[in-house]
Amino acid sequence: MSNVDEIISLVLKEPKQDGGDFSGFDLKGVSLNGASFVFATLMETVMEEAELRDIDFSQATLDSSSFKNAKIKNVNFSSANLEGVTFEEATLMGCNFKNANLSNCDFSQAKLDDCDFQGTNLGHSSFYSTTIDNCNFAFSRMLYAFLKQVIISKCRFGGVNARGSDLSFSKMTEVDMKGAILKYADLNSSTLIDVNMTNSNLIGADLKDAQCAGVQWEEVNLEGSDLTYANFEGANFKNAFLLEANLHGTNFTKANLSDAYLVDANLAKAITKDANLENTILA
């Protein structure tokens, strides 16, 4: 049974519904503008295909709710609990998720633009085939997140902890990943353009067949990583640490490997034409 008329009636009388309990409400297709639900409880609430604009859900509890196919603009989810929420195929613009709990959320095939995810917990969440533009994920926790085929443009991921995450077949353009933790992450067959990985930790990461020409890898830790047949033409690996890395067939043409540490790395069929090998430690 739909609760759309009920919620619209309540909001028209009093836009501030802070602290209210709307758990289990069926609000599919609802259109809300300018309402406030601070500290409200909306567990297992259905807001699929809804149109939400200038709503304040800060510090609200929305566990296991659904925003599938919703259009969400300028909505404040800061410090909210959104564990297990689905945003599948939703469109989100200008939304604030700072310090929110988004663990086990589903953003599959959603479109995110100008959203702030700083400090959020996104552990085990899915961003499969999601399009992410102009967003800030700095210092967020994305442990074991599923980001296969994600498209990321002009975003900040500095200091993010994405240990064990799946970024295979992803495409990243103009992304700041400085200081990111990507230990044991899967980036095989990914494409990185104008990405800055300086000081990042990619111990044991999988970068097989990755296309990373011109990418900044200065002082990155790639110990034990697999870079088989990856393309790093013109990339900067100054002071990089590649102990025991698998560099079989890796293309380092015109790359800067000065002061890099490649002891016990597998360099079979690696291409180093016109690469800068000044002070490179090979043995």
C-alpha positions in Angstrom: 0.0 0.0 0.0 1.4 3.4 -1.1 2.2 6.0 1.6 3.0 8.7 -1.0 -0.2 10.8 -0.2 0.4 10.5 3.5 4.0 11.7 3.4 3.2 14.6 1.0 0.3 15.7 3.3 2.7 15.6 6.3 5.4 17.6 4.5 3.0 20.2 3.3 1.8 20.8 6.8 5.3 20.7 8.3 8.5 20.4 6.1 10.6 19.5 9.2 9.9 15.8 9.9 13.1 15.5 12.0 13.2 12.4 14.2 10.1 10.8 12.7 9.7 7.1 12.0 8.8 6.2 8.4 10.2 2.7 8.4 8.6 0.4 5.8 6.8 3.2 4.0 6.2 2.7 0.3 7.1 6.0 -1.3 7.7 4.7 -4.8 7.5 7.6 -7.3 7.2 10.3 -4.6 8.3 13.8 -5.4 9.7 15.8 -2.4 11.4 19.2 -2.4 12.9 21.0 0.6 11.8 18.6 3.4 13.9 17.7 6.4 14.3 14.3 8.0 17.2 14.9 10.3 17.7 12.0 12.8 14.6 10.3 11.2 14.2 6.6 10.8 13.4 5.3 7.4 14.5 1.7 7.5 13.4 -0.6 4.6 11.7 2.4 3.0 10.9 2.2 -0.7 11.8 5.4 -2.6 12.3 3.8 -6.1 11.8 6.2 -9.0 11.4 9.1 -6.6 12.4 12.7 -7.3 14.2 14.1 -4.3 15.5 17.7 -4.2 17.1 19.7 -1.4 16.2 17.1 1.2 18.0 16.8 4.5 18.6 13.2 5.6 21.6 14.0 7.8 22.2 11.6 10.6 19.0 9.7 9.6 18.8 5.9 9.6 17.9 4.5 6.2 19.2 0.9 6.4 18.1 -1.5 3.6 16.0 1.2 1.9 15.8 1.5 -1.9 16.4 4.5 -4.2 16.5 2.4 -7.4 16.1 4.6 -10.5 15.5 7.7 -8.3 16.6 11.2 -9.3 18.3 12.8 -6.3 19.7 16.3 -6.4 21.3 18.4 -3.6 20.3 15.9 -0.9 22.2 15.8 2.4 23.0 12.3 3.6 25.9 13.4 5.8 26.6 11.1 8.8 23.5 9.0 7.9 23.4 5.3 8.3 22.7 3.8 4.8 23.9 0.3 5.2 22.6 -2.1 2.5 20.8 0.7 0.7 20.4 0.4 -3.1 21.0 3.3 -5.5 21.0 1.1 -8.5 20.5 3.1 -11.8 19.8 6.2 -9.7 21.0 9.7 -10.8 22.7 11.7 -8.0 23.9 15.3 -8.4 25.4 17.5 -5.7 24.7 15.1 -2.9 26.6 15.2 0.4 27.5 11.8 1.9 30.4 12.9 4.2 31.1 10.5 7.0 28.0 8.4 6.2 27.9 4.6 6.6 27.4 3.2 3.1 28.7 -0.3 3.6 27.2 -3.0 1.4 25.4 -0.4 -0.7 24.6 -0.9 -4.4 25.4 1.9 -6.8 25.4 -0.4 -9.9 24.9 1.6 -13.1 24.2 4.8 -11.2 25.3 8.2 -12.3 27.1 10.3 -9.7 28.0 13.9 -10.4 29.6 16.5 -8.0 28.9 14.3 -4.9 31.0 14.4 -1.7 31.9 11.0 -0.2 34.7 12.2 2.1 35.3 9.9 5.1 32.5 7.5 4.1 32.4 3.8 4.8 31.8 2.1 1.5 33.2 -1.3 2.4 31.8 -4.2 0.2 29.7 -1.8 -1.8 29.1 -2.2 -5.5 29.8 0.4 -8.2 29.5 -2.0 -11.1 29.4 0.0 -14.4 28.8 3.2 -12.4 29.7 6.6 -14.0 31.4 8.9 -11.5 32.2 12.6 -12.4 33.6 15.4 -10.3 33.2 13.6 -7.0 35.3 13.6 -3.9 36.1 10.2 -2.2 39.1 11.5 -0.3 40.0 9.3 2.8 36.9 7.2 2.3 37.0 3.4 3.1 36.2 1.2 0.1 37.6 -2.1 1.4 36.7 -5.0 -1.0 34.4 -2.8 -3.0 33.2 -4.0 -6.4 34.0 -1.3 -9.0 34.3 -3.5 -12.2 33.9 -1.4 -15.4 33.4 1.8 -13.4 34.1 5.0 -15.3 35.7 7.8 -13.1 36.5 11.3 -14.4 37.9 14.3 -12.6 37.6 12.9 -9.1 39.6 13.0 -5.9 40.4 9.6 -4.3 43.5 10.8 -2.3 44.0 8.7 0.8 41.2 6.3 0.0 41.5 2.8 1.5 40.4 0.4 -1.3 42.3 -2.7 -0.2 41.1 -5.8 -2.1 38.8 -3.8 -4.3 37.9 -5.0 -7.8 38.7 -2.2 -10.3 39.2 -4.5 -13.3 38.2 -3.1 -16.7 37.7 0.3 -15.2 38.5 3.6 -16.9 39.9 6.5 -14.8 40.6 10.0 -16.3 42.1 12.9 -14.4 41.8 11.2 -11.1 43.9 12.1 -8.0 44.8 8.8 -6.2 47.8 10.2 -4.2 48.4 8.2 -1.0 45.7 5.7 -1.8 45.8 2.2 -0.3 45.1 -0.4 -3.1 46.8 -3.4 -1.6 45.8 -6.6 -3.4 43.4 -4.6 -5.6 42.4 -5.9 -9.0 43.1 -3.4 -11.8 43.7 -5.8 -14.6 42.7 -4.5 -18.1 42.0 -1.0 -16.6 42.7 2.2 -18.4 44.3 5.1 -16.5 44.7 8.5 -18.2 46.2 11.5 -16.4 46.0 9.7 -13.0 48.3 10.5 -10.1 49.2 7.5 -8.0 52.1 9.2 -6.1 52.9 7.6 -2.8 50.2 5.0 -3.2 50.4 1.4 -1.8 49.7 -1.3 -4.4 51.4 -4.2 -2.7 50.3 -7.4 -4.5 48.0 -5.5 -6.9 46.9 -7.0 -10.2 47.7 -4.7 -13.1 47.9 -7.2 -15.9 47.2 -5.7 -19.4 46.5 -2.3 -17.8 46.9 0.8 -20.0 48.7 3.4 -17.9 50.7 5.5 -20.3 52.0 8.8 -18.7 50.6 8.0 -15.3 52.4 9.3 -12.2 53.7 6.4 -10.0 56.4 8.3 -8.1 57.4 6.6 -4.8 54.6 4.1 -5.2 54.9 0.7 -3.5 54.3 -2.1 -6.1 56.0 -4.9 -4.2 54.9 -8.3 -5.5 52.4 -6.8 -7.9 51.6 -8.3 -11.3 52.2 -5.9 -14.2 52.3 -8.5 -16.9 52.1 -6.9 -20.4 50.9 -3.6 -18.9 51.6 -0.4 -20.8 53.5 2.2 -18.8 55.0 4.2 -21.7 56.2 7.6 -20.5 55.1 6.9 -16.9 57.0 8.2 -13.9 58.3 5.5 -11.5 60.9 7.7 -9.8 61.8 6.1 -6.4 59.1 3.4 -7.0 59.5 0.1 -5.1 58.9 -2.9 -7.3 60.5 -5.7 -5.3 59.6 -9.1 -6.7 57.1 -7.6 -9.1 56.1 -9.5 -12.2 57.1 -7.2 -15.1 57.0 -9.9 -17.8 56.4 -8.1 -21.2 55.7 -4.8 -19.4 56.2 -1.7 -21.6 58.4 0.9 -19.9 59.2 2.8 -23.2 60.4 6.3 -22.3 59.4 5.7 -18.7 61.2 7.3 -15.8 62.6 4.5 -13.6 65.3 6.6 -11.9 66.1 5.5 -8.4 63.4 2.7 -8.7 64.0 -0.6 -6.8 63.5 -3.7 -9.0 65.4 -6.3 -7.0 64.1 -9.9 -7.8 61.6 -8.5 -10.2 60.7 -10.6 -13.3 61.9 -8.5 -16.2 61.6 -11.2 -18.9 60.6 -9.5 -22.2 60.1 -6.2 -20.5 60.5 -3.2 -22.8 62.8 -0.4 -21.5 63.5 1.4 -24.8 64.6 5.0 -24.1 63.7 4.6 -20.4 65.5 6.6 -17.7 67.4 3.9 -15.7 69.6 6.3 -13.8 70.4 4.8 -10.3 67.8 2.1 -10.9 68.5 -0.8 -8.6 68.1 -4.1 -10.5 70.1 -6.5 -8.2 
